[in-house]
């Protein structure tokens, strides 16, 4: 009985150490994630979806753009909780500044960084689709032979 208890304690300790290390590495990777600003003049009016995976969670956003301005950002995350609610405040900063170059929310740094990255991903998709559309609709020049 004593031997079984010791084995269970050791296995639990190892599992906790592995989980803690993985969480630390995931948090560090998310914290160091690069955010690149988007030229909003290249984003047509529309509603765009984006997501970012971090620490085993997925943050999804819906970004509304009107006249090359971000007018609304909706955040969806299944886990909920105080960090998510706190981090959602970063969307107000993005809208006010019309830029992704905003400070994260203290006390929810990792989650707010994931939200900013999800917004970047949504806008990057819109930008790429718009550029692709421009390439497809502009006719090739006619030869003058």
C-alpha positions as CSV (number, residue, x, y, z in Angstrom):
1,X,0.0,0.0,0.0
2,X,2.8,2.4,0.9
3,X,4.7,1.5,-2.2
4,X,1.6,2.3,-4.4
5,X,1.1,5.6,-2.7
6,X,4.7,6.6,-3.3
7,X,4.4,5.7,-7.0
8,X,1.3,7.7,-7.3
9,X,2.9,10.7,-5.7
10,X,6.0,10.5,-7.9
11,X,3.9,10.1,-11.1
12,X,1.7,13.1,-10.1
13,X,4.8,15.2,-9.4
14,X,6.3,14.3,-12.8
15,X,3.1,15.1,-14.5
16,X,2.9,18.5,-12.7
17,X,6.4,19.3,-13.6
18,X,5.9,18.5,-17.3
19,X,2.6,20.5,-17.4
20,X,4.2,23.5,-15.7
21,X,7.1,23.5,-18.0
22,X,4.9,23.3,-21.1
23,X,2.7,26.1,-19.8
24,X,5.8,28.3,-19.1
25,X,7.2,27.6,-22.6
26,X,3.8,28.3,-24.2
27,X,3.5,31.6,-22.3
28,X,6.9,32.7,-23.3
29,X,6.3,31.9,-27.0
30,X,3.0,33.9,-26.9
31,X,4.6,36.8,-25.1
32,X,7.4,37.0,-27.7
33,X,5.0,36.7,-30.6
34,X,5.5,39.4,-33.2
35,X,2.6,41.7,-34.1
36,X,2.8,43.4,-37.4
37,X,0.7,46.5,-38.0
38,X,-1.7,46.4,-41.0
39,X,-2.3,49.3,-43.4
40,X,-6.0,49.8,-43.0
41,X,-6.2,51.7,-46.3
42,X,-5.8,48.2,-47.9
43,X,-8.7,46.7,-46.1
44,X,-12.1,46.9,-47.8
45,X,-15.3,47.2,-45.9
46,X,-16.4,43.9,-44.4
47,X,-16.5,41.6,-41.5
48,X,-13.4,39.4,-41.1
49,X,-12.7,36.4,-38.9
50,X,-9.4,35.5,-37.4
51,X,-8.0,33.3,-34.7
52,X,-4.9,32.6,-32.6
53,X,-3.9,29.5,-30.8
54,X,-2.0,29.9,-27.5
55,X,-1.5,27.8,-24.3
56,X,-3.9,25.2,-25.6
57,X,-6.6,27.7,-26.1
58,X,-8.0,29.4,-29.3
59,X,-9.0,33.0,-29.4
60,X,-11.3,33.9,-32.2
61,X,-12.3,37.4,-33.3
62,X,-14.7,39.0,-35.7
63,X,-13.4,42.4,-37.0
64,X,-15.7,44.9,-38.6
65,X,-14.2,47.4,-41.0
66,X,-16.0,50.4,-42.5
67,X,-14.3,53.0,-44.7
68,X,-10.9,51.6,-43.8
69,X,-11.5,51.9,-40.1
70,X,-12.0,49.2,-37.5
71,X,-15.4,49.8,-36.0
72,X,-16.0,46.8,-33.9
73,X,-14.1,43.7,-32.6
74,X,-16.0,40.7,-31.1
75,X,-13.9,38.2,-29.1
76,X,-14.9,34.6,-28.7
77,X,-13.0,32.2,-26.4
78,X,-14.5,29.0,-25.0
79,X,-12.5,29.1,-21.7
80,X,-13.9,32.4,-20.5
81,X,-12.8,33.6,-17.1
82,X,-11.3,36.7,-15.6
83,X,-8.2,36.9,-17.9
84,X,-10.3,36.8,-21.0
85,X,-12.7,39.4,-19.7
86,X,-9.8,41.6,-18.7
87,X,-8.0,41.1,-22.0
88,X,-11.0,42.0,-24.1
89,X,-10.4,45.6,-23.1
90,X,-7.5,45.6,-25.6
91,X,-10.1,45.8,-28.4
92,X,-11.1,49.3,-27.3
93,X,-7.4,50.3,-27.5
94,X,-7.1,48.9,-31.1
95,X,-10.3,50.7,-32.2
96,X,-9.3,54.0,-30.5
97,X,-5.8,54.0,-32.0
98,X,-6.8,52.3,-35.3
99,X,-3.6,50.3,-34.9
100,X,-2.4,47.0,-33.6
101,X,0.5,48.8,-32.0
102,X,-1.2,49.0,-28.5
103,X,-0.1,48.0,-25.0
104,X,-1.4,44.7,-23.7
105,X,-3.6,44.6,-20.6
106,X,-1.8,44.3,-17.4
107,X,-2.8,41.1,-15.6
108,X,-3.9,39.5,-18.9
109,X,-0.8,40.1,-21.0
110,X,-0.7,36.7,-22.8
111,X,-4.5,36.6,-23.5
112,X,-4.5,40.2,-24.8
113,X,-1.5,39.5,-27.0
114,X,-3.4,36.5,-28.4
115,X,-6.4,38.8,-29.1
116,X,-4.2,41.4,-30.9
117,X,-2.6,38.6,-33.0
118,X,-6.1,37.2,-33.9
119,X,-7.1,40.7,-35.1
120,X,-3.9,40.9,-37.1
121,X,-4.7,37.4,-38.7
122,X,-8.2,38.6,-39.6
123,X,-7.0,41.8,-41.2
124,X,-4.1,40.0,-42.9
125,X,-6.6,37.6,-44.5
126,X,-8.8,40.5,-45.7
127,X,-5.7,42.2,-47.1
128,X,-4.5,39.1,-48.9
129,X,-8.0,38.4,-50.4
130,X,-8.2,42.1,-51.5
131,X,-4.8,42.0,-53.2
132,X,-5.7,38.6,-54.8
133,X,-9.0,40.1,-56.0
134,X,-7.3,43.1,-57.5
135,X,-4.9,40.8,-59.4
136,X,-7.8,38.8,-60.8
137,X,-9.9,41.7,-61.9
138,X,-7.3,43.8,-63.6
139,X,-7.1,42.7,-67.3
140,X,-3.8,42.0,-68.8
141,X,-2.5,44.7,-71.1
142,X,-3.2,44.1,-74.8
143,X,-0.3,43.6,-77.1
144,X,0.4,46.3,-79.7
145,X,1.7,44.1,-82.5
